[in-house]
Amino acid sequence: MGLGGWMLQEGYMLRMPGGGSQQQIKAKITDLIGAELCEKFYEKWLSNHVTKTDIDSLAKWGFNSVRLPMHYNLFTLPIELEPHPNENTWLSKGFELTDSLVSWCKANNMYVILDLHAAPGGQGKDANISDYDSTKPSLWESDLNKKKTIALWARIAEHYKDEPNIGGYDLLNEPNWTFENKDIHGREDLLNKDIWDLYIEISKAIRKVDKKHILFIEGNGWANNFNGLPGKWDDNMVLSFHKYWNPNTQQSIGPFLKLRKKYDIPLWLGESGENSNKWFTDCIRLVEKNHIGWSWWPLKKVSSVVNPLTISAPVGYDQLLKYWEGGNLKPSKDFAAEVLFKLTDNLKTENCAFNEGVIDAMFRQRFETNTLPYTNNFIPGKIYGVNYDLGYYKKAYFDSDNENIMVEGKRTFGNRGNMFRNDGVDIKNSDNQQNKFNNRFHVFSINAGEWLKFTVNINKSGKYQLLARIKSNAATVKFNVFLGRKVKKIEFIQHSNNANYWQTIDCGVIELEKGESQLRIEFASNDVEFDFLEFIEK
């Protein structure tokens, strides 16, 4: 699992308008609370974002390693701040944080892969992921930055050469730079000579002090362009590719499989994620079938359900985001500081929301097809739509749009509301003014043929009045309720004045037997929103 956002912030993980590099984020925070409080904010950020509790949790869920995205500025000064050119000032903070992480992983029999996510000068035009500043020379435009990068890896290797819980060194995260005046992110370059040359020099420096640990090598174009690869230059090197937003087919990883066969170099999926649970399960099944290990991305983000942990945005955070987006009303220093330091408290695992479905998809669903109750659903009572079972696509639910991929120029989506759960089911905040029965979230954008499955416990045999809470623009709303062997077919014709308002539909009486049963609601109309079914004992 990638520990993104800890040593290096990326704007999208904080919901920053337009994203933003860490230096841009820091400038915005300084503007609000001043330099002194900003430094204290970053001290708390580094203390709270990853702790032993995070690593204990990852081990419990089934992970055997973490990938640590490092910012060079926690280990050494930028070249422009060095007192003497061609010399390196070493900082203790990065090593202290990394040493703590290694000790937590050692206690859990886990490995740490060290990943240089932000190299001196920045290794790509995508500034958000490498903290690149276009007003200064990049890694590729400065010999001093290259020398510092080589020296940094030598220093890290010297420090960890005898550490068995270090899994290896990921030399550069996602280089994305053209050396041939093509696509600016290097996806079309044919040679990539500057990248391979630098990797070879880093490898030589590491091997002078550490001959044990794996060297992970990423291509250009966000890790995936290996054109011009000169072959195997080290006996313990691995090619690391990244996979996002494309189909989970054998064809999608075909180019990397060819490289493995041609050069006899192992493969590793060093980064993937940012999609739906179905996509997660399919991706992991695909790479493991091809004997490829994997690391996911990231552990936690603000207000996001696509990762194992969700960092809650504190009250007032949206006001900061609106100001950063260009709003005229600047929050006061005291207000901004209170919000930002509350955010650092919310980073702690114990203060995050756990997205059980993400972990279930990454581990159990790879091997099991049965569904599990998401929560206890009792009859009599309300069965909320968002509480459908944990399970794979077409087992726990069916949604025609169930993963975020681009195919032939057409985009598909997972959860269009990006809330509460991370399956294909579309979920958003309920409308409190129209729906007094609100359970905070409800299912929307439902089309004909889509369905949800629930494990329910019927407390008592007997007859029950069945009600459904529905909203739709359609003149006629059709859906079927399956409960064990019972079927209720509902067709509701609504008055035009009630269109797109929440309505409680009387579905009649259904007779049920005591015990656990499987409930499924299947829709036969388009553009439906669904809150709950309610069973009332007669």
N, C-alpha and C positions, 0 to 999 in steps of 0.2 A: 504494500500500500504506500502510495506517495504522500508525503507529509507537506503538501503544497500549502503555501500561505504562512508558514512559520518563519523561516529565516528570510524569505523573500515574499513580499506581498504582491498579489496581482489584482488589479482593480476590479475585474469582474467577480472575484470571490467576495468582495465587499459591496457589490452592487453599485460601484462607482459609475456615474454617468459617463458613457464612452470608454469605460475601462480605465486604464492609466497605469503607468509604471510606478514602482515604489517611490522613486524620488518625487514624482508628481503628487502622489498620495501624501507624502511627508510634507510637501510644500503647502498643500491644502489644509492639512491639520495645523501646521505652524501658523498659517494665516488666521485660524480661528482661536487657538489657545496659546500661541507664543512658543518660542523655541524651548524654554525650560520645561514646560508641561508636556511638550511634544516628546522630549527625550524620556520623560517619565512614562508617557504612554507606551513608547516602544520597549522600555524595560519590562513593563507589565505584559505587553504583547508576547515577548520572547519567553517570559516566565510561565505564562498560562496557556499558550496555544498548544503545546505538546508537553504532556507530563507523563509520569509513570502510569497513571490511570489509563491514558490513551493506549499505551503499549500493552498493558495487561488486558485491555478490552480487545485489541486486535488479536492477541494470542488466543483468547477465549473464543473468538468468532471463527478462528481457523487459519489466520495468516501466519506465515513463517518468516516474513521479512518485511522491512520497510525501506523505502527509497527516500533519502534525505536531500531535498533541493537546497543547495548551499548558495548563499550570496558571498562573493569573495570579500566584501568589505567588512565582514565579521572576522576575517582572518588576516587581512593585510590592508594597507592604505591604498587608495587610488594613486596612479602615477603622478598626478598633478599635485598631490599633497606630500609626496615623499621628500624628506629634508635633503636627500642627496640622490640625484638621478642614478639609475642603474643599481640602486640598492633597494632592499625590501624591509619594511618595518612590519614585524609580525605582531598580531593582536591575539590576546588570549581568549576573547569572548567566544569566538566560533569553536575553538577547541574545547572549551568548557562545556558548551551546550552539546556538542557532539559526543564528548566523553560521557555525559549523563545519559544521552540516548543509548549509547552502546551498552552501558551498565544495565539499563532497563531491559534492553533486548536480550542481553546475556542471561538475565534472571528468567526469561521466558523462552530460552533456546531459540531465539530469532536472530536473523542476520540483518545487517545494515549495509545498504548499497549507497555509497557517497556519490552524489550527483552535483556537478558544478552547473547550477542552473543560471547563475549570473556571473559570467567571467569578466575579468578586467576589461573595461571598454564596452562590453556587451557583444554577443556573438550573432546578433540578428537584427533585421529591420523591425521585427515584431518586438517593440520596446517593452511591452507589458510583461513578457516572460523572461527577459534578460536584463531589465533595468537600463537599457541602452539610452544614451543621451546623444541625439544627433548633432549637438553643438560641439561635441568632443570626438576625438578619434576613436573608432571602434576597435575591437580586438584585431580585426583584419587589416586595419589601416595604421597600426602602431607596432613597431618592433618592441617598444618598451612594454606594451600590454601583453604581447606574446611571451616575452621573457618572464614577466611576472606570473603569467598563467602556468608556464613550465615550472618555475620555482615554487609556486604554490602547491602544485601536485607533488613535487619532490618533498616538500615540507610535510604534507599530509601523509604521504607514504612512509616517511621516516617515523612519524608519530604512531602510525597504526600497523606497521609492518608485521608485528608479532601478535596482532589481535585476531583470534580465530572467529569472532563474531562479526567481523567486517566481511561482507560478501564480495565486495569488489569496488572498483572505481569507474564511475560513469563520467568520461572525460569532459564532454560538453553536452549540455541539453539542447536539443533542437536547433542546431545552427540553421539560420535562414538568411542567406546572403548570396547575391550573384557576383561571380568573378568574371562573367562572360557577357555582361550587359543584356541579360535576359530577364525573366521574371524576378522581381526584386527579392523574393524570398528563396531563390535558389532552386526552385522545383524543376527548372528546365536545364540547368547547367549540365554539361556533358563530361567535364573533367574533375571539378572539385579539388584541384591539386592543392590549393592552399590549406584546405581542411585536412587532407591526408598527411601533408607534410607536417602540420602542427601536431597531429595525433602521434606521428612517429617520433617526433622530438619529445613529446610528453612521455610517451612509453619508455624511451631510453632513459629519461630522468628518473622515472619511477623504478625501473628495473635495476638501477644502480644501488637502490636501497631495499627494494621489496620485489622478490622474485616469485611471491606466492599468490597474490590476489589477482582476481579476474580483472581484465580491462574491457569495459563496455564501450562500444564504438557506435555512435549515431551518425546517420547520413545527413546531408544538406536537406533543405526544403522541409523543415520541421521533423527531421530524423529519417526521412524515407527515401531520399535520393542518394543511392550508393553508386551512381555513375562514376567511372574512373577508379573505383577501388583497386588499389595495387596488389590485392591479395593478402595473405596472412603474413603479418610482420612480427607476430608474437605467438608463442605456443599456447598462451592462455588468454585469448581474446574472444569476445562474443559480439556479434552484430545485434544492435538494439534498434528495433523499429517501433513506431507509435501508430496507433489505430483509432481513428475517430470518424463517426458519422458516415460510414460506408457499410455496405451489406456484409453479413458474415458468411461469405462464401469461400470456397477453396480458391477461387480466382482472385479474391481480394488480397490473399497473402502469397499468391503464386510467385511474384518477383523475388520475395525474400527466401522462399523455399529453393528457388534456382540458385541464389547466391550461396546458400548453405551447401548445396550439393557441389557447386563448382569449386568453392574454395575450402570445403571441409571446415567451416567455421560455424559453431553453434549459434542459434538464434534465441533472442529474448524479446518478448513484447514488453518493453520498458515503461510504457504508459498507455492507458486506455481508460475509458469511462465516459462521463458526461452524456449519458443516454438513458434509455428506459431499462427496467429490470429484464424484460425479454431480451433486449439486445445484449445485456450483460451476460445472461446465461448462454446465449448462442455464441458469443465471442469466446468465452472461456472454453466451452465445449470444442469450438473449432481449433483453437491453438493447442489445447491439450491433446486432441486427436492427432495433431501433427508434432507432438513431443516438443512443444515450446512452452517455457515458463512465462509468467506474466506478473505485472505490477499494475495496480489500479490508481486512479487519480480523481479527486483527492479525498482525504479522510473527512474534511469538513469545510463548509462554506456558509456564508450568511444567507439565511432565508432560502436555502436550496434543499430539495428532497432527493437529489440524484446521487448523494453520497451517504455513507453510513451515519454521519452525524450532521445535524443542522444547528448552526449557531443562530440563536434568536436575536433579531434586531431589536435593540432597546427602544423604549418609548422615546420619541423625539428624533430618532435616527433619520426618519424620512425628511425632517426639516433640514437636516444637514445635507442630505442628498439633493434636495431641491435647490439649496443655495449653491452647491457645487455644480449644479446643472445650468446655472446662470440666473438664479433668482436674485431679486434685489434686496430682500430682507435678510441681512446677516445676523445669524444667531449670536447671542451674547457669549462672551468668553466663558462665564460660569456655566451657562446652559450647555454649551458645546463640550466643555470639559466633563461635566456630569454624564452626558450621553456617551462620550468616547471611553471614559474609564469604566462605565457600565458594560460597554461592548467587550472590554478586555476581561471582565469577570465572566461574561457569557461564553468566552472561549473555552472554559474548562469543560471537560467531558461531562462532569456531573450536572452542568447547567445546559448541556446541549440536548436536543431531541434525538432519540435513537430511531433510525429508519430501518425497522426490522425487515421489511420487504427487500431492501437492497442486499443485506447479508444473506437472506434466504435464497435469493435469486443467484448469488455468486457461489453458494456452496450446496445447499440441499437440493435445489431445483435442477442442478446439473445431473443428478442421478435418480431423483424421485419424481414421479408424475402425480402423486396424490396431493390434495390440497389440505391445508391446516386452517383452523379458525383464526381469523385475525383478532377477534375479540369474542367474548361470551355473548351470544345472541339468544335471548330467551323469548319464548312464546308462553303466555301473553306478554306483549310489549312491542316496542318499536324496533324494526330492523333497518338500520340506516344504510343507504346505498354505498357510502364510502367504506363500510366495514365488510365488504366482500372478502372471501377467503384469501389467504396467502397461497400463491401457486402460479404455475406457468400459464402463459397465453393458451386459450382454448381449454384450460382446465379449471381455472378460477374465474375467468372472464373471457369475453370476446369483444374486442374493439377493432374496427377495420383499420384504424390508424394507430399503430402500437410501438413505433420506434422512430427515432430522429435520424433519418438518412437521406442522402441525395442520390437519386437514380435517374440517369438520363435527363438531368436538369430539373427534375421534379423533387420537391422536398416533402417528406412525410414527417409526422410528429408522434410523440408519445403522449404524455399527459399535457394537454393544451393549457391547462390552468397552472401547471407547475406548483401544485400545492398538495400537501397531506401525504400522498403516496406517489410511487414512481413507476407505475405500470402504464399500459396504454389507456387506461380509463381516465377520462377528462374530469378533473375536480377543481372547483373554485370555491371562494367564500360565498356562503349563502347571503341572500338579501334580507337583512334583519327587519326592514320596514314592511316587506311584503310577506315574510314567512315567520310568523310568531312561534312556529314549532322548530325553529332553527337549531341545528346541531353544529353550527359554525361552517361546515363544508357540505357541499352536495355535488352530485354527478351531473354534468351538462354535456352538450354537444353529442347527444345520443342519437344514433340513426338505426333504421330498420335492420334487424338481424343481430344487433349487439345485445349482450346479456351479462348478468352478474350472478355468481353462485355464492351461497352462504351455508355454513354449517350452523344449524339451529338446534336448540334443546326445547322440546315441548314439555312443559311441566305437568300437564294434565290432559288426559283424553277428553274430547268433547267438541262442541261447536264453537266457532269463533267468527266474529264479525271481522272482515278484512277491509282495511282502508289503505289508500295509496295517496301519497302527497306528490303531485305532479305539476309541472308548468310546461306549456308548449304554445307555439304559434299556430299549430295545425288545427283545423276545424274538427277533425276526428283523431283521437288518440287511441291506439291499439297496443295492448301488451298482454302477455300470458304469464301467469304465476304457476310454477311447478313446485309441489311440495310432496316429496315421496312419490306416490303413485297418483296423487291428486293434481288436477289441472284446472285452473280458473282462467277463462278467456275473457278479457275485458275489452270493450269497445265503448269509448266515452265521447259523446258529441257535445262540444262545449259552445256556449253562446259567444258570439263575436266580442261582446263587451268584456269577457273574461279571458280572452286570448293573452298569453304571456303573463298571466298572473297565477300565483300558487293556488291550487285548488285541492281539496281533499275529496277523493273519489271513493264512493261506496262500491266496493267490489262484491258485495253479497256475503253469504255465510259459507264457511268451509269447515268440514268435520275432520279432526286430526287425532292421531293416536300418540300417547305419551312416549317420549324417548328422543334420541338424537335422530335428526333427519337432514336431508339436503334440500335447500330451497333455491330456486332459480327464477329470476324475473327476466323475461325476454321481450324485447320491444319490437313492434311491427310498424312503427311510425318514425318519421324523421324529426329532427330538431326538438328533442324532448329533454327536459331537465327533471331529475328524480331525486327526492330527498329521502323518503322512507316508506316502508310498509308497516302498518300497525295491525296487530291481532288483538282483539278485545273479546274476552271470554263472555259467552252468552249466558 
